């Protein structure tokens, strides 16, 4: 089980201490003596609807389902807003341990002669055609639809479809394959009834009533001959594609309660996560990555041990005159790179992203950012990025001064605005498209203003503070002096030229992450739950080591070929992993998704470019600092005449 489960499992044994936002709620039967802090009403909340065939989520009310007239939404954090979550109360309310059968929620009536009703009905049909899914929540826990898959396994999906479609040729699409009665051609079948089973565990020792440990649902479709008093029986409810006139949809539900003594509140998410078994392939990926790490380490150590020992044995002048390789360029290896301003800005932003990623994953492993704490992962990442402006400004200023730069004002302004500005501009364009499509993922003007306020009022001043201390501190001292006249670089072979080395350098780091990348993309675009933060943290550490080793090895080979332009090359070598990530994202788009439409395609690649840029800065900075440490180290331990 993933490491994030460790925190709640341990804290469940504590006296009365739980992670923030994850404290249990106790339920008691109505009409009996109410215990303190014990409630009898179970509220069902609804979230936005999404589809694997579209990246556009929509609010629950967009499909004209049964809703409450006066809605007071629960407060949402920044992460939920960025991911398009829109949680709101629903008219589905239950009393603890009071079963209900075929209860009417509401009846929706549509007249195709009315333009408004026709538009609502067409939008509902579009949702069924694209297999949009409900996401319901009970006691901060997803209501799951569990069904059998191959090999007798049971898969529990934290969502269920609003309906399905049977084509003119009689081919069942989506959830229509589960019911042989769905056979009407060119028709939409509407899941207008749900059977809900709520599982609970009675807390006997603490005398706090019962706690909900699971909520499962089975969507069904009933014609209900009497719309005013439905009996939840009869043939399935379907809507012909070319239907005209009046059409009624009665929405009903049944609820049942089952005591389950085998599930405890602290482990109530396990049955959802265990239905997605990916542990074996994760361990295989990690073992494969460790082999790559050890292989690179052996090459580096063996090569360096032999070369440094040989150089240190050269005592005579005659031997010194026969020197070759990386020692010959000691007077040029720390020469400031071209475009040092841009490189220092990239490195400052990359440092900011690196620290943000490390801290976020660390907290996720401890359980603070588990899926039960909705939106916490993205909220933590954004807040950390805002607060880490100081390291970004400090690193950029310190390196720029070491490169001999004097335009400190331009440096600090670029550090504060260049990379964040590119990301925000892309994000703003994507948000305009979401606005145009009416998606729930579109952020309001007020939210955009709040994000800009975080950037300009907190991140930018902190970047200025970091840059002030970076320029105030003395430049980095190098172990060897730099010659006034640059040394001529000899003709390079094909493999030691910049471009082939950069292309080869990104292959090994990408090989360490591509399996984990598949699950991450699934969680983003296919709306699958991601919980393997323990594995992700291990892969993160392995990625850092692999980027460092690959960049050091290739940088050493280039220095041996008397090419001392290592600064940009080290950054681009490991940063090229982002190009492989981009290629993989394109492959994923065409092989795993069934997305159609220009706007949706632009959204996918727009957000992918943001991720690729962040990954480029992150991996590029790792490569540069690893190579910088390596170059400083080898030129400080050898004797230079």
C-alpha positions, 0 to 999 in steps of 0.5 A: 500500500502506498506510503501516504496511507501510513499517516492515517493508519498510525494516527487512527491509533492515537487518542484523538488526533487526526490529520487536518481535514481528515477527522472522522464523523460519527453517525447515530440512528434518528430518534434515539438518544443522541450522543455528543458530536453524533449526527443522524443525517447523511448528506450527499454532495455532488462534484463536477462531471468529467469524461475520458473522451473530453478534457472539459469538466462541467458543473453538476447543474449544467446537465439539468439534474435534480438540484437544490434551489438554494445552494450554499457551496462548501468552501473550496481551496485553490487546488480544487479550483484549479482542477475544476472541482465544483462541490455542491449539496444535492437533494439526496439526503438519508437518515442513518440506518433508515433504508428507503426504496424508490424515493422520488427526487424530482421529475424533469420535463422537456418539450422539444418545441421549447428552444431552452428545453431542446438545448438542455436535452441536446446537452444531456445527449452529448454528455451520454455520447461522450460518457460523462461520469457523475462524482458523488461524495458521502462523508468526504468519501467517493461513492463508487461503482464496483463491477467485475472485470477480467480474471474475476477481479472487481474494479471500483470506479469513483464515478458512474455514467449519466447514461449511454448510447446504442448506435444505429447499427445496434452497437452498445457504447460505454455502459450500455454493454452491461445490460442486454435490455439496452437494445433500442437502436439510435437511442440514449439510455438514461440512468435515472435510478441509483441503488446506494449501499452505505457500509458502516462500522460501529465504534464500540470502544469509544462510544461514538456511534458509527462511522461510514467506511464505504458507499457503493452505487449501482446505476439503473434505468427504469421507464416507470409507467407512472411518472408521478408515483414511480415504482422503479420497475419496468423497461429501461428509460431511453430517449430516441435520438430524433425524439420530438415532443414532450419527454419526462425523466423521473429521478429516483433512488434507493438506499440501504445500510450494511454493517461491515466489521472488517473495514476500519475508518482509517483504511476505508479507501483501501478497497478503491485503491486495491482495485487498481493493482499496479504494484508489480510494475512499479517495483519493476520500474524502480529496479530497472532504474536502479540498474541504470543508476549503478551502471552510470556510477560504475562508468564514472568511478572507473573512468575518473579513478584511472584518469586522476591517478594518471594525471597526479603521477605526472611529475616531470616537465616532459610528462606535463608537456604530454598532457592531454584531455580535460586538464588542458582546458583548466584555464578555460573551464570556468569561462563565463558562458554565452547568454549567461543572463538567460542561463542564470534565470533558468537556473533560478526558476529551476531551483524554485521548482526543485525545492517545491517538488521535493517538499510537496512529495515529502508531505504527500508521502506523510499522508498530508496530501492524500486523495481524501484531502481534496485539492491539497496537493495542488494547493501545497505546490502553488503556495510553496512556489509563491514562497520560494521566490527568495531561493530563485532570486538568490541562485539567479543573482549569485550565478549571474554575478559569477558569470561576470554579469553587471545588469543586475536589475534586468536579471532580477526582473527576468527571474521574477517574470520570465518563466512565471509569465510564460506559464501564466500567459499559456494558462490564461489562453487555456482559461479563455477557451474553457470560458468559451466552452462553459467548463467548470474548470474555467476560473473566474475573474476574481480567482485570476486576480487572486493568483496575480496578487500571489505572484506580484505581491508575494512571489516577486518581492521575495525574489527581489529579496533573494536577488539582493542577498545574492548580489551582495555576497561575493562571487563563487571562487573557482579552484583555477584561474581563467586565461584571458585568451580563450583556448581554441577548441579542436575539431570534434567527432560526431559523438562529442558534438553538442547536439548528439550528446544532448539527445543521448543525455535525456534518454536514460532519465526518461527511461526511469520515469516513463512508467510513472509518467503513464499513471500521472497522465492517467490521473490528469486526463483519464480522471483516475485516482493517483495515490502512489506517492511513495513510489513517486518519491522514490522515482523522483530521487532516482531521476535526480541521481540519473540526471546528475550521473548522465550529465556528469559522464557526458560532460566529462567526455566533452572536457576530455575532448577539450571542449570547455563549453559545459554550462549550457550543455549540462543544462540542456543535456538533462533538460532534454528529458522534457522533450522526450516527455513531450513526445510521450505526451503526444503518443499518449494523446493518440494512443490512450485518449479518444479526444475529438474537437479543436478546442479540446485538443488545444487545451490538452497540448496547451497544458502539456506545454506548461508541464514540459516547460516546468520539467525542462527547468527542473531537470536542466537545473539538476544537470547543471548543478551536478556538473558544476559540482563535478567540474569544481571537484576534479579541478580542485584535486589535481595539480595544475601547473 
